[in-house]
Amino acid sequence: MASKSDALMAPILEGALILAAGVIGLAAGGPLLFSSLGPTVFEQVEFPERKSANVYNILVGHGLALGAGFVSLYVTGASAAPEVVASGHVTWPRVWASVLAVALTALATLVLKATQPAALSTTLLVSTGAFDTAWKAMMIVLGVVAVTAIGQPARYLRLHQKEKSKQSEAHPPEREAA
């Protein structure tokens, strides 16, 4: 069960990070709110001790995911296929592009020790056609960099909170004898 501090702090920090991405998106005139930001922010705030919440894993993981997504589009020719969500249906080229993108992302992040679960969401954004242009890819880069940079103080705050909580659980205050 979450402590009162967790129940209050985590949603506020997660919401603030998504708000920051949205404000930057409004200023940049681009779609900085996309599905892979949610799990990235969640990990930074709720599981700050995980390796996948580190700056390296977030930035390299999402970068590799973008690359894998675009390579998969090229190899499968899926760029010519309709975008999955907008068209309301899936085509075989998009299916194969997604399979290849996920496999390449998983391989590359494992080899470079940059695992980041949300990176698989990023690569699917590209392979399914939702973010398959250079402009939209730059929006992903900007969004990921923004929440990573802005999220680091939140991550460190949460790490401190969790450490403090562990210490208090390990050494509860002694009760005075009545």
Order of alpha helices (4+ residues) and beta strands (2+ residues): alpha-alpha-alpha-alpha-alpha-alpha-alpha
